[in-house]
Amino acid sequence: MNDDEQSRGVISSADRRRRSVRWTLGISHPIILTAVAIAGLGPILWTAKGAVSSTQEFIQHPLRLWPSVFQWGNITSAWAELRLGHYLLNTLLLVGGSWFFQLLVATGGAYALSVLRPRYGRVVYYSVLATLFIPGTTSLVALYMVVLKLPLTGGSIANTPWAVWLPAGAHAFNVLIMKQFFDGLPRELHEAAQVDGAGPWRLFWLIVMPMSGPIIAVVSLLSVMGAWKEFLWPMIVISDTEAQPLSVALPRLAENAQQNQVIAGMLLTIIPPLLLFLMFQRHIVRGINFTGLKG
């Protein structure tokens, strides 16, 4: 760490040279990092331990660090008996559609508000911003009535993936952070492209989108994580048990299944988003730095 970075911190360079400060930092840093690691990895490791333990041992010794006998067959039996593969495909279908519509609305809305800038753009922007202050549970009844009877057509999309996909697209936070990123792009490039005859579509596809990889990674991760763990809305609009995702199916299956099998199913639901984050963490951190969302 150089002097410029130290001068911008809470503790000055002069204070860091003091022996008492160095000792305090040397002791506190490992303690804080260990506490953060336990808080982050603890639930995952506890789930992994429960997935390979017997039900009786898990109930009697829930805080034991590892099982006395590793029962790896719990994972394969849970996959087969609980039909986790079927519900995992349902989850991937719902998550993939939710991701597509959230990204479509976020990029299109942010492009219109940040680059095209229509006269009524400020009204739309503050209207989108206002929706963040409305709790989602307060609009569940109204949204469900819309799903049961669509405006104009009068049809119903209940018990279909569209009932999850379309409401997921109306995500104001994604639009706002995407707009913030687009605001930081050089407007000289937009003006140069327009002078060369590029229309709105070419400007969007050839100039804006190729420069938006980091923020697309951030919005994609937020969309996938949110859709993967969504429970209440899919449970309401998808009453067909064969079409439900893992987040809804697992609590129902837990009523008649062994506890270690249920925990093994929980472990299998944790692995895909965890791998996704590890694969794209560099792009995600880069996008968060660009949007100014870091704490």
Secondary structure by P-SEA (a helix, b strand, c coil): ccaaaaaaccccccccccaaaaaaaaaaaaaaaaaaaaaaaaaaaaaaaaaaccaaaaaaccccccccccccaaaaaaacccaaaaaaaaaaaaaaaaaaaaaaaaaaaaaaaccccccaaaaaaaaaaaaaacccccaaaaaaaaaaccccccccccccaaaaaaaaaccaaaaaaaaaaaaaccaaaaaaaaaacccaaaaaccccccccaaaaaaaaaaaaaaaaacccaaaaaccccccccaaaaaaaacccccaaaaaaaaaaaacaaaaaaaacaaaaaaaaaaacccc
